[in-house]
Amino acid sequence: MAQMTMIQAITDAMRTEMRRDEKVLVFGEDVGVNGGVFRATEGLQNEFGEERIFDTPLAESGIGGLAIGLGLQGFRPVMELQFFGFVFEVMDSIAGQMARMRYRSGGRYTSPVTIRSPFGGGVHTPEMHADNLEGLMAQSPGLKVVIPSTPYDAKGLLISAIRDNDPVIFLEHMKLYRSFRQEVPEGEYTIPIGKADVKREGSDLSIITYGAMVHESIKAAEELEKEGYSVEVVDLRTITPLDIDTIIASVEKTGRVIVVQEAQRQAGIAAQVVAEINERAILSLEAPVLRVAAADTVFPFSQAESVWLPNHKDIIETAKKVLTF
Amino acid sequence: MASKEQKAQFDVKTQLENVTEQFKTLQVLNEEGEVVNEAAMPDLTDEQLQELMRRMVYTRILDQRSISLNRQGRLGFYAPTAGQEASQLASQFALEKEDFILPGYRDVPQIIWHGLPLHQAFLFSRGHFQGNQIPEGVNVISPQIIIGAQYIQAAGVALGMKKNGKKTVAITYTGDGGASQGDFYEGINFAGAFKAPAIFIVQNNRFAISTPVEKQSAAKTIAQKAVAAGIPGIQVDGMDPLAVYKAVKDARERAVNGEGPTLIETLTYRYGPHTMAGDDPTRYRTSELDNEWEQKDPLVRFRKFLEKKGIWNEEMETGVIEQAKEDIKEAIKKADETPKQKVTDLMDIMFEDMPNYLKEQYEIYREKESK
């Protein structure tokens, strides 16, 4: 076991899979000699050579098409989108093509592509670098969307994503890349896609969340505990497909729920979770299910980020409304 | 001082003229079926020449029957192909079975001749997923609907072939409108940068639905767009099957020899509407222009050429026509017999392992569809 940051765990996952399966290819902008702008592919070109890990021309749509074509020739492409805010350039390849490959070919062809990409706020990026666009992906049938919150989960989930025979969007929250270390096993292990994880047990309130908000939620839970509330934190880990069973089990246990997302409120993952709870567990609820989310503006210029991004204080405020309803 | 500065400036006008000047149309057979370029004459046996003619005649009949079946409501989406036979079929004829075709929606004839059973082409037209279930060993993907998307995928297929050490090519088709798409540039540029064995064909039939090619770009030819990607670009007479064959065969040779991709612009014309879904070409084309292009007809000139060689006659042509009609009848029958598509069938092919939310919905639709 080694202590790793999330970015190290991500590199380790790619290294593990590249060693195990020679059909795994890693490519994108600046992933070769440079090791990626966040160093996610650090050292990989030295070990595996330019045939298997290579820089592409600077064109996201072309990278997506390349991944689809390589997939058709039996490769297992792991493409990096340098920042997820650039995804609009490659939306057709992702939502229009990869997501439909199995479907439109009647199962004849697949797109076993993993799209890795940094996203999320709080690191003072320029415009179009930090946007929380996961909802856009989750709404496209044929895609799976994974968002880890810890180094351990990141490695196990990324290995699962690479081995998956359907396209998986793997979103890496930039603020979590180097924020803390955790014990991460050497070698291969997998965490199933579509399986949530109860990160903290509790009996009075469930916070259902994912990504960087897992840590804000845990912080909120710890403060609420000082006031005598026992708070459970459910980390979705995969936002599509949702782990309905784990969500509902937690709701039935606590009877009070808030759903927390970093993204803007409109038509988000939290709304989907609330709808699922209403359809399946309304009689277990002691209070309305409330959301904590960002304002419905464009992702803010970095100077307004700290107020715009939901934090543990916002979570405590909303949690108390539900706890005292 | 001023004159010195002027002298040092780049002569942009001459530069552009020089580029365009270099893109002359490759032609082997003229409209009378006479060989005008012996040096470019491809090395084809009489049997191969007859086979190419057979395919062109067959496909013209297939187009006529498809249009009439569409009018009877027995086919769905259909993009007419008459006029483009040389461009479509002679390019496919230059391929090997292991080469991979990424077609646009008008390029159904190429994938039929590459091995797609005819009844599946009809199922594709009718909107049944089994039309897209390409049989094992047939190296094509179903026609692309998003203009240009097949170009970037072709770069990927070609790079994959190269990495797998195969001596094969990926070939893809779009139209003159497609050459305006970002994916067109990204596709040829990626393939060039990776020296991937790809052939990019632009069938310039002069109209993207209704928009004339002159409004697509300031470039005088589409072939010259290859210059910016650093790859060979060739313009051919797309109504001349031998010129098309020659250009593709040479491009294939270069590709499998590790020399990278080629862009080929075929100058052609679609006689019919854009699709059978209500397009009216009289709104944007004159009958004079239609007539001018019909004079260049690929079947007419190839027939003249073969007849002069004494290897084609009316009896052979009638035989092909009868065969085509017979095959089409059979294929339609087979398409009619294919079980109706269900929503549950579609759920089955969304993922390798059906997620729980789909399993729940599957039960709902299974119930609905069993009634």
Interface residues (C-beta under 8 A of the other chain):
Chain A: L25 E51 T56 P57 A59 S61 G62 G64 G65 L66 A67 I68 G69 L70 G71 L72 Q73 G74 F75 D92 S93 G96 Q97 R102 Y103 R104 S105 G106 G107 R108 Y109 T110 P141 G142 D164 N165 D166 G194 P241 L242 I244 D245
Chain B: F100 F129 Q130 N132 Q133 I134 I141 S142 I146 A149 Y151 I152 Q153 A154 A155 G156 V157 A158 L159 G160 M161 K163 N164 A170 G182 D183 E186 G187 N189 F190 A193 L346 D348 I349 M350 F351 E352 P355 N356 Y357
